[in-house]
Amino acid sequence: MSLLYSIRQNPLSNEYTFVTKNGTTYEVYFLDSSGYFPIDNSITQHTFVFGFNTENHVPSFDIKVVNSIVQIVLDFFDQNPNSVLVYVHDQKDGKQNSRKRLFNKWFNYYSDNTFIKREISIDASVHLAAIFKSENSEHKNISDMLDEFKDAVDNK
């Protein structure tokens, strides 16, 4: 019995989909981040916004959902080892702090020191995180990029 759902990749984009046993469709995506950061350098050229959406969502815990999303992220880094994934915890329904806790739990559970996670909070309700491979030699520049992003948003 597989611990993953059957994952389909859109050959024209960095989008992946899978359907759960309850009929929920997950779309996992990696978007070009140009325009999000105030500087344009070698890091921002390898930075992607990560996220996922659901259709027909039936609330329930399903380990295969978590495993499938984690596998998609691992596959993405296998294909793009110098990339940085940035994600914002969606705040549209006021559950961003719960999402942050859940993502931290997933990261800590699956982490084997292969990845580094850097988090920043814009204010009490906006949480952003970046994940990159620990072997990425641009640690300092990635941190600087995130600090510049935070400063630009704080100063608006």
N, C-alpha and C positions, 0 to 999 in steps of 0.2 A: 504494500500500500504506500503510495507516494505521499510525502509530507509537503508537496507543492501542488498548486493548481497548474493546469496546462497554460503556459504563457505564450502569447502571440506578440511578436514584434512587428510594428508597422515598418516596412522596409524604406519608406520615404521620410521617416522622422524618428526622433528619439522617444517614441511612445510605445508602451506595452499595455496589453489588456489580458485579463483573465476573468473567468466567471466562477463564482462560488457555488457550493452545493445548494444554497438557498436562492440562487438566481441573481445575486448581486454582481453587477459588472464593475470591475475596478479598472481604471485607466491610470497608469503610472507614466509620468512624463519628466523629461529633462529639457528645459528650455534655454535658449541662448540668453545670457544675462546682460548683453550689451544694453546700455541705457540705464541700468540699475545703479551703477557705481560711478562716482565722480571722476575717476581716473581710468585711463585706458592703457593697460600695460600687458605684459606677457601673462600675468595671472588672470586678469579679467577676460582675456581671450580664451582661457581654459576653465571658466567658471560657468556653471549651469544652475538654473533654478529647478529644484526638485519638488515634485508634489504628486498628489494623486486625487482622483475624484471617484465617486461611486454613483451608480444608477440603480434604482430599485433596492436601496439599502435596507436590509433586515438586521436590526441591531442584535448582535450576538458575538461572543468570543469565538474566533476560529483561528487556531494556530496556523493553518495552512495559508491564511491571508498574510499573517506576519512573515512566515517563511518565504512566501512568494515575493513579497515586496523586498525583503532583505536580499533574496537571490537576484532580483532585477538590479538592485544597487550594486551588489558584488560583481555581476556581469558587466555593468556599466564601467566600473573601475578597472576591470580586467582589460576592457577595450580602450579605456581612457585613463591610464595610470597617473597622469599629472594633473588631472582635473580636480576642481573644487566644486562640491555640491552645496548650494545654499538653499535653505528652506525657512519659511515663515510659518509659525503656528497660526492657522486660520482663526480670526477673531470675530467672524460674522455672527456667531451664536453665543459669544461670551465664554466659550470653552477652551480658549487658548492655553490657559494654565494647565488644564487637564491634558491637553495634547502635548504640551511641553514635558510633563511628567511621564506620559506614555512613551514618547520618543526617547527620553533619557533612559527609561527602563529597557526599551528595545536595544538601544546602543550599548548599555552596560551588559546586558545579557549576551549579546552577540559579539561583543568586542574581544579581540584577542591581541590588542596593541598594534594591529595593522593600520588602524585609523586614528586620527585625532579629530576631536570635535571642539570647536570654539563657539561660544554663545555670547550674544550681546542682547541687551534689552534696550529698546528705544525709549520706552516709558513702562509703566506698570502693566500695560496691556499688549505691547508688541514685542514678541520674542523672535529673534532670528538666530539661526545656527548655521555653521559651515562645517562640513566634513571633508577631510582629505586624507590621503595615505600618509602614514608617518614617515615613509621614505621620501616624500616630496621635499626637495631641498629649499623650497620657497616658504617655509614656515613663517619667518619674520615678515616677509612681504604680504603673505595672506592675512596675517594679523593686522598689518598696517592698512590693507585695503578695507578690512572690516571696520577698523577705527575711523578711517576717513569717511566711510559710509555713514556710520553713526553720527559723526560730527556734522556731516552735511544735512542729515535729517533733523538733528537737534537744533541746528541753526536756522531752520526754515521758519 
